[in-house]
Amino acid sequence: MITKKITQDQVDNLGEKIVDSWDMDDLVCYARDKLEQYLINLTDEEFMLEYNAYFDEEE
């Protein structure tokens, strides 16, 4: 196996290039999928904390 050390800057740069190559619909779909996965894995208590952070009744 061939390996090469790369810097964090190189990793970040590659990540930016990959994301920049996506169109907006793909980015929205990706973000929704990630959010859905995150919310599904929350306990009821964790979900309510997240919910209240966005939809605080005091507003």
C-alpha distance matrix in Angstrom:
0.0 3.8 6.4 10.1 13.1 15.7 19.3 21.3 23.4 20.5 19.7 23.5 24.0 21.4 23.1 26.5 25.6 24.5 27.7 29.8 28.7 30.2 33.9 36.3 36.7 32.9 33.0 36.1 34.7 31.4 33.6 36.0 33.3 31.8 35.4 36.3 33.4 34.4 38.1 37.6 35.9 38.8 41.5 45.1 45.8 42.7 43.5 47.0 45.9 43.7 46.6 49.1 47.0 47.2 50.6 52.6 56.2 57.7 57.1
3.8 0.0 3.8 6.9 10.4 12.9 16.6 19.0 20.7 17.7 17.5 21.3 21.4 19.1 21.3 24.4 23.4 22.8 26.1 27.9 27.0 28.9 32.7 35.1 35.9 32.2 32.1 35.4 34.4 31.1 33.1 35.8 33.4 31.9 35.4 36.7 33.9 34.8 38.5 38.3 36.7 39.4 42.4 45.8 46.4 43.1 43.8 47.3 46.0 43.7 46.5 49.0 46.6 46.7 50.2 52.2 55.8 57.1 56.4
6.4 3.8 0.0 3.8 6.8 9.4 13.1 15.4 17.4 14.8 14.5 18.3 18.8 16.9 18.9 22.0 21.5 21.1 24.2 26.1 25.7 27.6 31.4 33.6 34.5 31.0 30.4 33.6 32.9 29.5 31.1 34.0 31.8 29.9 33.3 34.8 32.1 32.6 36.4 36.5 34.7 37.2 40.1 43.6 43.9 40.5 41.4 44.8 43.2 41.0 44.0 46.2 43.8 44.0 47.6 49.4 53.1 54.2 53.5
10.1 6.9 3.8 0.0 3.8 6.3 9.9 12.8 14.4 11.8 12.2 15.9 16.2 14.8 17.2 20.0 19.6 19.8 22.9 24.4 24.4 26.6 30.3 32.5 33.9 30.4 29.6 32.9 32.6 29.2 30.6 33.7 31.9 29.8 33.1 35.0 32.5 32.7 36.5 37.0 35.3 37.5 40.6 43.9 44.0 40.5 41.4 44.6 42.8 40.5 43.5 45.6 42.9 43.1 46.8 48.5 52.2 53.1 52.3
13.1 10.4 6.8 3.8 0.0 3.8 6.8 9.8 11.8 10.0 10.6 14.0 14.8 14.2 16.3 19.0 19.2 19.7 22.3 24.0 24.5 26.6 30.3 32.1 33.7 30.4 29.0 32.3 32.3 28.8 29.7 33.0 31.4 29.0 31.9 34.1 31.7 31.4 35.2 36.0 34.1 36.0 39.1 42.3 42.1 38.6 39.7 42.7 40.7 38.5 41.6 43.5 40.6 41.1 44.8 46.3 50.1 50.8 50.0
15.7 12.9 9.4 6.3 3.8 0.0 3.8 6.7 8.2 6.3 7.1 10.5 11.1 10.9 13.0 15.4 15.8 16.7 19.1 20.6 21.4 23.6 27.2 28.9 30.7 27.6 26.1 29.4 29.7 26.2 27.0 30.4 29.2 26.7 29.6 32.0 29.9 29.6 33.3 34.4 32.7 34.5 37.7 40.8 40.5 36.9 37.8 40.7 38.6 36.3 39.3 41.1 38.1 38.4 42.1 43.7 47.4 48.1 47.1
19.3 16.6 13.1 9.9 6.8 3.8 0.0 3.8 5.3 5.2 6.5 8.7 9.9 10.9 12.6 14.4 15.6 16.9 18.7 20.0 21.5 23.6 27.0 28.3 30.4 27.6 25.6 28.7 29.4 26.0 26.3 29.8 28.9 26.2 28.7 31.5 29.5 28.8 32.4 33.9 32.2 33.6 36.7 39.7 39.2 35.5 36.4 39.1 36.8 34.5 37.6 39.1 36.0 36.4 40.1 41.4 45.3 45.7 44.7
21.3 19.0 15.4 12.8 9.8 6.7 3.8 0.0 3.8 5.4 5.0 6.1 8.5 9.8 10.4 12.2 14.2 15.3 16.5 18.1 20.0 21.7 24.9 25.8 27.9 25.2 22.9 25.8 26.7 23.2 23.1 26.7 26.0 23.1 25.4 28.3 26.5 25.5 29.1 30.8 29.1 30.3 33.5 36.3 35.7 32.0 32.9 35.5 33.2 30.8 33.9 35.4 32.2 32.6 36.4 37.7 41.5 41.9 40.9
23.4 20.7 17.4 14.4 11.8 8.2 5.3 3.8 0.0 3.8 5.4 5.0 6.0 8.5 9.7 10.4 12.2 14.2 15.3 16.2 18.3 20.4 23.5 24.5 27.0 24.5 22.2 25.3 26.6 23.4 23.3 27.0 26.7 24.1 26.3 29.4 28.0 27.1 30.5 32.4 31.1 32.2 35.5 38.1 37.5 33.8 34.4 36.9 34.5 31.9 34.8 36.2 32.9 33.0 36.7 38.1 41.9 42.1 40.9
20.5 17.7 14.8 11.8 10.0 6.3 5.2 5.4 3.8 0.0 3.8 5.5 5.0 6.1 8.5 9.8 10.6 12.3 14.3 15.2 16.6 19.0 22.4 23.9 26.2 23.5 21.7 25.1 26.0 22.8 23.3 27.0 26.4 24.1 26.7 29.5 28.0 27.6 31.2 32.8 31.6 33.1 36.5 39.2 39.0 35.2 35.7 38.4 36.3 33.5 36.3 38.0 34.9 34.7 38.4 40.1 43.8 44.4 43.1
19.7 17.5 14.5 12.2 10.6 7.1 6.5 5.0 5.4 3.8 0.0 3.8 5.5 5.2 6.2 8.7 10.0 10.6 12.4 14.2 15.5 17.3 20.7 22.1 24.0 21.1 19.2 22.5 23.1 19.7 20.3 23.8 23.0 20.6 23.3 26.0 24.4 24.0 27.6 29.1 27.9 29.5 33.0 35.7 35.6 31.9 32.3 35.1 33.2 30.5 33.3 35.1 32.2 32.0 35.7 37.5 41.2 42.0 40.8
23.5 21.3 18.3 15.9 14.0 10.5 8.7 6.1 5.0 5.5 3.8 0.0 3.8 5.5 5.0 6.2 8.7 9.9 10.6 12.1 14.3 15.9 19.0 19.8 22.2 19.6 17.3 20.4 21.6 18.3 18.4 22.1 21.8 19.4 21.7 24.7 23.5 22.9 26.3 28.2 27.2 28.5 32.0 34.5 34.2 30.4 30.7 33.3 31.2 28.3 31.0 32.7 29.6 29.3 33.0 34.7 38.5 39.1 37.7
24.0 21.4 18.8 16.2 14.8 11.1 9.9 8.5 6.0 5.0 5.5 3.8 0.0 3.8 5.4 5.1 6.3 8.7 10.0 10.4 12.4 14.8 17.9 19.3 21.9 19.5 17.5 20.9 22.2 19.4 19.8 23.6 23.5 21.5 23.9 26.9 26.0 25.6 28.9 30.8 30.2 31.6 35.1 37.5 37.4 33.6 33.6 36.1 34.2 31.2 33.6 35.4 32.2 31.6 35.2 37.1 40.8 41.3 39.7
21.4 19.1 16.9 14.8 14.2 10.9 10.9 9.8 8.5 6.1 5.2 5.5 3.8 0.0 3.8 5.4 5.1 6.2 8.7 9.8 10.7 13.0 16.5 18.4 20.5 17.7 16.3 19.9 20.6 17.7 18.8 22.4 21.8 20.2 23.0 25.6 24.5 24.7 28.1 29.5 29.0 30.8 34.4 36.9 37.2 33.4 33.2 36.1 34.5 31.4 33.7 35.8 32.9 32.2 35.7 37.9 41.5 42.4 40.9
23.1 21.3 18.9 17.2 16.3 13.0 12.6 10.4 9.7 8.5 6.2 5.0 5.4 3.8 0.0 3.8 5.4 5.2 6.2 8.5 10.0 11.3 14.6 15.9 17.9 15.1 13.2 16.6 17.4 14.3 15.1 18.8 18.3 16.5 19.3 21.9 21.0 21.0 24.4 26.0 25.5 27.2 30.9 33.3 33.5 29.8 29.5 32.4 30.8 27.6 29.9 32.1 29.3 28.5 32.0 34.2 37.8 38.9 37.4
26.5 24.4 22.0 20.0 19.0 15.4 14.4 12.2 10.4 9.8 8.7 6.2 5.1 5.4 3.8 0.0 3.8 5.4 5.2 5.9 8.5 10.2 13.1 14.2 16.8 14.7 12.5 15.9 17.5 14.9 15.3 19.1 19.3 17.7 20.0 22.9 22.6 22.4 25.5 27.5 27.4 28.7 32.4 34.5 34.6 30.9 30.4 32.9 31.3 28.0 30.0 32.0 29.0 28.0 31.4 33.6 37.2 38.0 36.2
25.6 23.4 21.5 19.6 19.2 15.8 15.6 14.2 12.2 10.6 10.0 8.7 6.3 5.1 5.4 3.8 0.0 3.8 5.5 5.0 6.2 9.0 12.2 14.2 16.8 14.5 13.2 17.0 18.1 15.9 17.1 20.6 20.7 19.7 22.2 24.8 24.5 24.9 27.9 29.6 29.7 31.4 35.1 37.2 37.6 33.9 33.2 35.9 34.5 31.1 32.9 35.1 32.3 31.0 34.3 36.7 40.2 41.2 39.2
24.5 22.8 21.1 19.8 19.7 16.7 16.9 15.3 14.2 12.3 10.6 9.9 8.7 6.2 5.2 5.4 3.8 0.0 3.8 5.5 5.2 6.9 10.6 12.8 14.6 11.7 10.9 14.7 15.3 12.9 14.6 18.0 17.6 16.8 19.7 22.0 21.5 22.3 25.3 26.7 26.9 28.9 32.7 34.8 35.5 31.9 31.1 34.0 32.9 29.4 31.2 33.7 31.1 29.8 33.0 35.6 39.1 40.4 38.6
27.7 26.1 24.2 22.9 22.3 19.1 18.7 16.5 15.3 14.3 12.4 10.6 10.0 8.7 6.2 5.2 5.5 3.8 0.0 3.8 5.3 5.4 8.5 9.8 11.9 9.5 7.8 11.5 12.7 10.5 11.7 15.2 15.4 14.7 17.1 19.6 19.6 20.2 23.0 24.7 25.2 26.8 30.6 32.4 33.1 29.5 28.4 31.1 30.0 26.5 28.1 30.5 27.9 26.3 29.6 32.2 35.6 36.8 34.9
29.8 27.9 26.1 24.4 24.0 20.6 20.0 18.1 16.2 15.2 14.2 12.1 10.4 9.8 8.5 5.9 5.0 5.5 3.8 0.0 3.8 5.5 7.7 9.5 12.4 10.9 9.5 13.0 14.8 13.4 14.3 17.7 18.4 18.0 20.1 22.6 23.0 23.5 26.1 27.9 28.6 30.1 33.9 35.5 36.1 32.5 31.3 33.8 32.7 29.0 30.4 32.6 29.9 28.1 31.3 33.9 37.2 38.3 36.0
28.7 27.0 25.7 24.4 24.5 21.4 21.5 20.0 18.3 16.6 15.5 14.3 12.4 10.7 10.0 8.5 6.2 5.2 5.3 3.8 0.0 3.8 6.6 9.7 11.8 9.9 9.9 13.6 14.5 13.4 15.3 18.2 18.5 18.7 21.1 23.2 23.5 24.6 27.1 28.6 29.4 31.3 35.1 36.8 37.7 34.2 32.9 35.5 34.7 31.1 32.3 34.8 32.4 30.4 33.4 36.3 39.4 40.8 38.6
30.2 28.9 27.6 26.6 26.6 23.6 23.6 21.7 20.4 19.0 17.3 15.9 14.8 13.0 11.3 10.2 9.0 6.9 5.4 5.5 3.8 0.0 3.8 6.6 8.1 6.1 6.5 10.0 10.8 10.1 12.2 14.8 15.2 15.8 18.1 20.0 20.6 21.9 24.1 25.5 26.7 28.6 32.3 33.9 35.0 31.6 30.0 32.7 32.1 28.4 29.4 32.1 29.9 27.8 30.6 33.6 36.7 38.3 36.1
33.9 32.7 31.4 30.3 30.3 27.2 27.0 24.9 23.5 22.4 20.7 19.0 17.9 16.5 14.6 13.1 12.2 10.6 8.5 7.7 6.6 3.8 0.0 3.8 5.6 5.5 6.4 8.9 10.2 10.8 12.5 14.5 15.7 16.8 18.5 20.2 21.5 22.8 24.6 26.1 27.7 29.4 33.1 34.2 35.4 32.2 30.2 32.6 32.3 28.5 29.0 31.7 29.6 27.1 29.6 32.8 35.6 37.2 34.8
36.3 35.1 33.6 32.5 32.1 28.9 28.3 25.8 24.5 23.9 22.1 19.8 19.3 18.4 15.9 14.2 14.2 12.8 9.8 9.5 9.7 6.6 3.8 0.0 3.8 5.4 5.0 6.1 8.6 9.8 10.5 12.2 14.2 15.3 16.3 18.2 20.0 21.0 22.3 24.2 26.0 27.3 30.9 31.7 32.8 29.7 27.5 29.7 29.4 25.6 25.8 28.4 26.4 23.7 26.1 29.3 32.0 33.6 31.2
36.7 35.9 34.5 33.9 33.7 30.7 30.4 27.9 27.0 26.2 24.0 22.2 21.9 20.5 17.9 16.8 16.8 14.6 11.9 12.4 11.8 8.1 5.6 3.8 0.0 3.8 5.5 5.2 6.1 8.5 9.9 10.6 12.3 14.3 15.3 16.4 18.4 20.0 21.0 22.4 24.6 26.2 29.7 30.4 31.9 29.0 26.6 28.9 29.0 25.3 25.2 28.1 26.6 23.8 25.8 29.3 31.8 33.8 31.6
32.9 32.2 31.0 30.4 30.4 27.6 27.6 25.2 24.5 23.5 21.1 19.6 19.5 17.7 15.1 14.7 14.5 11.7 9.5 10.9 9.9 6.1 5.5 5.4 3.8 0.0 3.8 5.5 5.1 6.0 8.5 9.9 10.6 12.3 14.2 15.3 16.5 18.3 20.0 21.1 22.9 24.8 28.4 29.6 31.2 28.1 26.0 28.7 28.7 25.0 25.4 28.5 26.8 24.4 26.8 30.2 32.9 35.0 33.0
33.0 32.1 30.4 29.6 29.0 26.1 25.6 22.9 22.2 21.7 19.2 17.3 17.5 16.3 13.2 12.5 13.2 10.9 7.8 9.5 9.9 6.5 6.4 5.0 5.5 3.8 0.0 3.8 5.5 5.1 6.1 8.6 9.9 10.6 12.1 14.1 15.4 16.4 18.2 19.9 21.5 23.0 26.7 27.9 29.0 25.8 23.9 26.4 26.1 22.3 23.0 25.8 23.9 21.6 24.3 27.4 30.4 32.2 30.2
36.1 35.4 33.6 32.9 32.3 29.4 28.7 25.8 25.3 25.1 22.5 20.4 20.9 19.9 16.6 15.9 17.0 14.7 11.5 13.0 13.6 10.0 8.9 6.1 5.2 5.5 3.8 0.0 3.8 5.4 5.1 6.1 8.6 9.9 10.5 12.1 14.2 15.3 16.3 18.1 20.2 21.4 24.9 25.7 27.0 24.0 21.7 24.0 24.0 20.2 20.4 23.3 21.7 19.1 21.4 24.7 27.5 29.5 27.5
34.7 34.4 32.9 32.6 32.3 29.7 29.4 26.7 26.6 26.0 23.1 21.6 22.2 20.6 17.4 17.5 18.1 15.3 12.7 14.8 14.5 10.8 10.2 8.6 6.1 5.1 5.5 3.8 0.0 3.8 5.5 5.2 6.2 8.7 9.9 10.5 12.3 14.3 15.4 16.4 18.6 20.4 23.9 24.8 26.6 23.8 21.4 24.0 24.5 20.8 21.0 24.3 23.1 20.7 22.8 26.3 28.9 31.3 29.6
31.4 31.1 29.5 29.2 28.8 26.2 26.0 23.2 23.4 22.8 19.7 18.3 19.4 17.7 14.3 14.9 15.9 12.9 10.5 13.4 13.4 10.1 10.8 9.8 8.5 6.0 5.1 5.4 3.8 0.0 3.8 5.5 5.2 6.2 8.6 9.9 10.7 12.4 14.3 15.5 17.0 19.0 22.6 24.1 25.6 22.5 20.6 23.6 23.6 20.0 20.9 24.1 22.5 20.6 23.3 26.5 29.4 31.6 30.2
33.6 33.1 31.1 30.6 29.7 27.0 26.3 23.1 23.3 23.3 20.3 18.4 19.8 18.8 15.1 15.3 17.1 14.6 11.7 14.3 15.3 12.2 12.5 10.5 9.9 8.5 6.1 5.1 5.5 3.8 0.0 3.8 5.5 5.1 6.1 8.5 9.9 10.5 12.2 14.2 15.7 17.0 20.6 21.8 23.0 19.8 17.9 20.6 20.3 16.6 17.6 20.6 18.9 17.0 19.7 22.8 25.9 28.0 26.5
36.0 35.8 34.0 33.7 33.0 30.4 29.8 26.7 27.0 27.0 23.8 22.1 23.6 22.4 18.8 19.1 20.6 18.0 15.2 17.7 18.2 14.8 14.5 12.2 10.6 9.9 8.6 6.1 5.2 5.5 3.8 0.0 3.8 5.5 5.1 6.0 8.5 9.8 10.4 12.0 14.3 15.6 19.0 19.8 21.5 18.7 16.2 18.9 19.3 15.7 16.0 19.4 18.3 16.2 18.4 21.7 24.5 27.0 25.6
33.3 33.4 31.8 31.9 31.4 29.2 28.9 26.0 26.7 26.4 23.0 21.8 23.5 21.8 18.3 19.3 20.7 17.6 15.4 18.4 18.5 15.2 15.7 14.2 12.3 10.6 9.9 8.6 6.2 5.2 5.5 3.8 0.0 3.8 5.5 5.1 6.2 8.6 10.0 10.6 12.6 14.7 18.2 19.6 21.5 18.7 16.6 19.8 20.3 17.0 17.7 21.2 20.3 18.7 21.0 24.2 27.0 29.6 28.6
31.8 31.9 29.9 29.8 29.0 26.7 26.2 23.1 24.1 24.1 20.6 19.4 21.5 20.2 16.5 17.7 19.7 16.8 14.7 18.0 18.7 15.8 16.8 15.3 14.3 12.3 10.6 9.9 8.7 6.2 5.1 5.5 3.8 0.0 3.8 5.5 5.2 6.2 8.7 10.0 11.0 12.9 16.6 18.4 19.8 16.6 15.1 18.4 18.3 15.0 16.5 19.8 18.5 17.4 20.1 23.0 26.1 28.4 27.6
35.4 35.4 33.3 33.1 31.9 29.6 28.7 25.4 26.3 26.7 23.3 21.7 23.9 23.0 19.3 20.0 22.2 19.7 17.1 20.1 21.1 18.1 18.5 16.3 15.3 14.2 12.1 10.5 9.9 8.6 6.1 5.1 5.5 3.8 0.0 3.8 5.4 5.0 6.1 8.5 10.1 11.0 14.6 15.8 17.0 14.0 12.0 15.0 15.1 11.7 12.8 16.1 15.0 13.8 16.3 19.3 22.3 24.7 24.0
36.3 36.7 34.8 35.0 34.1 32.0 31.5 28.3 29.4 29.5 26.0 24.7 26.9 25.6 21.9 22.9 24.8 22.0 19.6 22.6 23.2 20.0 20.2 18.2 16.4 15.3 14.1 12.1 10.5 9.9 8.5 6.0 5.1 5.5 3.8 0.0 3.8 5.4 5.2 6.1 8.7 10.2 13.5 14.5 16.6 14.1 11.7 14.9 15.9 12.9 13.4 17.1 16.8 15.5 17.4 20.5 23.1 26.0 25.5
33.4 33.9 32.1 32.5 31.7 29.9 29.5 26.5 28.0 28.0 24.4 23.5 26.0 24.5 21.0 22.6 24.5 21.5 19.6 23.0 23.5 20.6 21.5 20.0 18.4 16.5 15.4 14.2 12.3 10.7 9.9 8.5 6.2 5.2 5.4 3.8 0.0 3.8 5.6 5.3 6.5 9.1 12.5 14.5 16.5 13.8 12.3 16.0 16.6 14.0 15.3 18.8 18.4 17.8 20.0 22.7 25.5 28.2 28.0
34.4 34.8 32.6 32.7 31.4 29.6 28.8 25.5 27.1 27.6 24.0 22.9 25.6 24.7 21.0 22.4 24.9 22.3 20.2 23.5 24.6 21.9 22.8 21.0 20.0 18.3 16.4 15.3 14.3 12.4 10.5 9.8 8.6 6.2 5.0 5.4 3.8 0.0 3.8 5.6 5.5 6.8 10.5 12.6 13.9 10.7 9.7 13.3 13.4 10.8 12.8 16.0 15.2 15.2 17.7 20.0 23.0 25.4 25.4
38.1 38.5 36.4 36.5 35.2 33.3 32.4 29.1 30.5 31.2 27.6 26.3 28.9 28.1 24.4 25.5 27.9 25.3 23.0 26.1 27.1 24.1 24.6 22.3 21.0 20.0 18.2 16.3 15.4 14.3 12.2 10.4 10.0 8.7 6.1 5.2 5.6 3.8 0.0 3.8 5.4 5.4 8.6 9.8 11.5 8.9 6.9 10.4 11.3 8.9 10.0 13.5 13.6 13.4 15.2 17.7 20.3 23.1 23.3
37.6 38.3 36.5 37.0 36.0 34.4 33.9 30.8 32.4 32.8 29.1 28.2 30.8 29.5 26.0 27.5 29.6 26.7 24.7 27.9 28.6 25.5 26.1 24.2 22.4 21.1 19.9 18.1 16.4 15.5 14.2 12.0 10.6 10.0 8.5 6.1 5.3 5.6 3.8 0.0 3.8 5.6 8.2 9.8 12.4 10.6 8.8 12.4 14.0 12.2 13.0 16.5 17.0 16.9 18.3 20.8 23.1 26.1 26.5
35.9 36.7 34.7 35.3 34.1 32.7 32.2 29.1 31.1 31.6 27.9 27.2 30.2 29.0 25.5 27.4 29.7 26.9 25.2 28.6 29.4 26.7 27.7 26.0 24.6 22.9 21.5 20.2 18.6 17.0 15.7 14.3 12.6 11.0 10.1 8.7 6.5 5.5 5.4 3.8 0.0 3.8 6.7 9.5 11.5 9.3 9.0 12.8 13.6 12.3 14.1 17.2 17.4 18.0 19.8 21.7 24.3 26.9 27.6
38.8 39.4 37.2 37.5 36.0 34.5 33.6 30.3 32.2 33.1 29.5 28.5 31.6 30.8 27.2 28.7 31.4 28.9 26.8 30.1 31.3 28.6 29.4 27.3 26.2 24.8 23.0 21.4 20.4 19.0 17.0 15.6 14.7 12.9 11.0 10.2 9.1 6.8 5.4 5.6 3.8 0.0 3.8 6.4 7.8 5.6 5.6 9.3 10.0 9.3 11.2 13.9 14.4 15.5 17.1 18.6 21.1 23.7 24.7
41.5 42.4 40.1 40.6 39.1 37.7 36.7 33.5 35.5 36.5 33.0 32.0 35.1 34.4 30.9 32.4 35.1 32.7 30.6 33.9 35.1 32.3 33.1 30.9 29.7 28.4 26.7 24.9 23.9 22.6 20.6 19.0 18.2 16.6 14.6 13.5 12.5 10.5 8.6 8.2 6.7 3.8 0.0 3.8 5.4 5.1 6.0 8.6 9.9 10.6 12.0 14.2 15.4 16.9 17.9 19.0 21.0 23.6 25.1
45.1 45.8 43.6 43.9 42.3 40.8 39.7 36.3 38.1 39.2 35.7 34.5 37.5 36.9 33.3 34.5 37.2 34.8 32.4 35.5 36.8 33.9 34.2 31.7 30.4 29.6 27.9 25.7 24.8 24.1 21.8 19.8 19.6 18.4 15.8 14.5 14.5 12.6 9.8 9.8 9.5 6.4 3.8 0.0 3.8 5.5 5.1 6.2 8.7 10.0 10.3 12.2 14.2 15.6 15.8 16.8 18.3 21.1 22.8
45.8 46.4 43.9 44.0 42.1 40.5 39.2 35.7 37.5 39.0 35.6 34.2 37.4 37.2 33.5 34.6 37.6 35.5 33.1 36.1 37.7 35.0 35.4 32.8 31.9 31.2 29.0 27.0 26.6 25.6 23.0 21.5 21.5 19.8 17.0 16.6 16.5 13.9 11.5 12.4 11.5 7.8 5.4 3.8 0.0 3.8 5.4 5.2 6.4 8.8 9.8 10.6 12.5 14.7 15.1 15.2 16.9 19.2 21.3
42.7 43.1 40.5 40.5 38.6 36.9 35.5 32.0 33.8 35.2 31.9 30.4 33.6 33.4 29.8 30.9 33.9 31.9 29.5 32.5 34.2 31.6 32.2 29.7 29.0 28.1 25.8 24.0 23.8 22.5 19.8 18.7 18.7 16.6 14.0 14.1 13.8 10.7 8.9 10.6 9.3 5.6 5.1 5.5 3.8 0.0 3.8 5.5 5.1 6.3 8.6 10.0 10.7 12.9 14.2 14.7 17.2 19.3 20.8
43.5 43.8 41.4 41.4 39.7 37.8 36.4 32.9 34.4 35.7 32.3 30.7 33.6 33.2 29.5 30.4 33.2 31.1 28.4 31.3 32.9 30.0 30.2 27.5 26.6 26.0 23.9 21.7 21.4 20.6 17.9 16.2 16.6 15.1 12.0 11.7 12.3 9.7 6.9 8.8 9.0 5.6 6.0 5.1 5.4 3.8 0.0 3.8 5.4 5.1 6.0 8.5 9.8 11.0 11.9 13.3 15.5 18.2 19.4
47.0 47.3 44.8 44.6 42.7 40.7 39.1 35.5 36.9 38.4 35.1 33.3 36.1 36.1 32.4 32.9 35.9 34.0 31.1 33.8 35.5 32.7 32.6 29.7 28.9 28.7 26.4 24.0 24.0 23.6 20.6 18.9 19.8 18.4 15.0 14.9 16.0 13.3 10.4 12.4 12.8 9.3 8.6 6.2 5.2 5.5 3.8 0.0 3.8 5.4 4.8 5.9 8.4 9.9 9.9 10.5 12.4 15.0 16.7
45.9 46.0 43.2 42.8 40.7 38.6 36.8 33.2 34.5 36.3 33.2 31.2 34.2 34.5 30.8 31.3 34.5 32.9 30.0 32.7 34.7 32.1 32.3 29.4 29.0 28.7 26.1 24.0 24.5 23.6 20.3 19.3 20.3 18.3 15.1 15.9 16.6 13.4 11.3 14.0 13.6 10.0 9.9 8.7 6.4 5.1 5.4 3.8 0.0 3.8 5.5 5.2 6.2 8.9 9.9 9.8 12.4 14.3 15.9
43.7 43.7 41.0 40.5 38.5 36.3 34.5 30.8 31.9 33.5 30.5 28.3 31.2 31.4 27.6 28.0 31.1 29.4 26.5 29.0 31.1 28.4 28.5 25.6 25.3 25.0 22.3 20.2 20.8 20.0 16.6 15.7 17.0 15.0 11.7 12.9 14.0 10.8 8.9 12.2 12.3 9.3 10.6 10.0 8.8 6.3 5.1 5.4 3.8 0.0 3.8 5.5 5.1 6.6 8.7 9.8 13.0 15.0 15.7
46.6 46.5 44.0 43.5 41.6 39.3 37.6 33.9 34.8 36.3 33.3 31.0 33.6 33.7 29.9 30.0 32.9 31.2 28.1 30.4 32.3 29.4 29.0 25.8 25.2 25.4 23.0 20.4 21.0 20.9 17.6 16.0 17.7 16.5 12.8 13.4 15.3 12.8 10.0 13.0 14.1 11.2 12.0 10.3 9.8 8.6 6.0 4.8 5.5 3.8 0.0 3.8 5.4 5.4 5.9 7.8 10.4 13.1 13.7
49.1 49.0 46.2 45.6 43.5 41.1 39.1 35.4 36.2 38.0 35.1 32.7 35.4 35.8 32.1 32.0 35.1 33.7 30.5 32.6 34.8 32.1 31.7 28.4 28.1 28.5 25.8 23.3 24.3 24.1 20.6 19.4 21.2 19.8 16.1 17.1 18.8 16.0 13.5 16.5 17.2 13.9 14.2 12.2 10.6 10.0 8.5 5.9 5.2 5.5 3.8 0.0 3.8 5.4 5.0 4.8 7.6 9.8 11.0
47.0 46.6 43.8 42.9 40.6 38.1 36.0 32.2 32.9 34.9 32.2 29.6 32.2 32.9 29.3 29.0 32.3 31.1 27.9 29.9 32.4 29.9 29.6 26.4 26.6 26.8 23.9 21.7 23.1 22.5 18.9 18.3 20.3 18.5 15.0 16.8 18.4 15.2 13.6 17.0 17.4 14.4 15.4 14.2 12.5 10.7 9.8 8.4 6.2 5.1 5.4 3.8 0.0 3.8 5.9 5.9 9.5 10.7 11.1
47.2 46.7 44.0 43.1 41.1 38.4 36.4 32.6 33.0 34.7 32.0 29.3 31.6 32.2 28.5 28.0 31.0 29.8 26.3 28.1 30.4 27.8 27.1 23.7 23.8 24.4 21.6 19.1 20.7 20.6 17.0 16.2 18.7 17.4 13.8 15.5 17.8 15.2 13.4 16.9 18.0 15.5 16.9 15.6 14.7 12.9 11.0 9.9 8.9 6.6 5.4 5.4 3.8 0.0 3.8 5.9 9.4 11.1 10.4
50.6 50.2 47.6 46.8 44.8 42.1 40.1 36.4 36.7 38.4 35.7 33.0 35.2 35.7 32.0 31.4 34.3 33.0 29.6 31.3 33.4 30.6 29.6 26.1 25.8 26.8 24.3 21.4 22.8 23.3 19.7 18.4 21.0 20.1 16.3 17.4 20.0 17.7 15.2 18.3 19.8 17.1 17.9 15.8 15.1 14.2 11.9 9.9 9.9 8.7 5.9 5.0 5.9 3.8 0.0 3.8 6.2 8.7 8.2
52.6 52.2 49.4 48.5 46.3 43.7 41.4 37.7 38.1 40.1 37.5 34.7 37.1 37.9 34.2 33.6 36.7 35.6 32.2 33.9 36.3 33.6 32.8 29.3 29.3 30.2 27.4 24.7 26.3 26.5 22.8 21.7 24.2 23.0 19.3 20.5 22.7 20.0 17.7 20.8 21.7 18.6 19.0 16.8 15.2 14.7 13.3 10.5 9.8 9.8 7.8 4.8 5.9 5.9 3.8 0.0 3.8 5.5 6.2
56.2 55.8 53.1 52.2 50.1 47.4 45.3 41.5 41.9 43.8 41.2 38.5 40.8 41.5 37.8 37.2 40.2 39.1 35.6 37.2 39.4 36.7 35.6 32.0 31.8 32.9 30.4 27.5 28.9 29.4 25.9 24.5 27.0 26.1 22.3 23.1 25.5 23.0 20.3 23.1 24.3 21.1 21.0 18.3 16.9 17.2 15.5 12.4 12.4 13.0 10.4 7.6 9.5 9.4 6.2 3.8 0.0 3.8 5.5
57.7 57.1 54.2 53.1 50.8 48.1 45.7 41.9 42.1 44.4 42.0 39.1 41.3 42.4 38.9 38.0 41.2 40.4 36.8 38.3 40.8 38.3 37.2 33.6 33.8 35.0 32.2 29.5 31.3 31.6 28.0 27.0 29.6 28.4 24.7 26.0 28.2 25.4 23.1 26.1 26.9 23.7 23.6 21.1 19.2 19.3 18.2 15.0 14.3 15.0 13.1 9.8 10.7 11.1 8.7 5.5 3.8 0.0 3.8
57.1 56.4 53.5 52.3 50.0 47.1 44.7 40.9 40.9 43.1 40.8 37.7 39.7 40.9 37.4 36.2 39.2 38.6 34.9 36.0 38.6 36.1 34.8 31.2 31.6 33.0 30.2 27.5 29.6 30.2 26.5 25.6 28.6 27.6 24.0 25.5 28.0 25.4 23.3 26.5 27.6 24.7 25.1 22.8 21.3 20.8 19.4 16.7 15.9 15.7 13.7 11.0 11.1 10.4 8.2 6.2 5.5 3.8 0.0
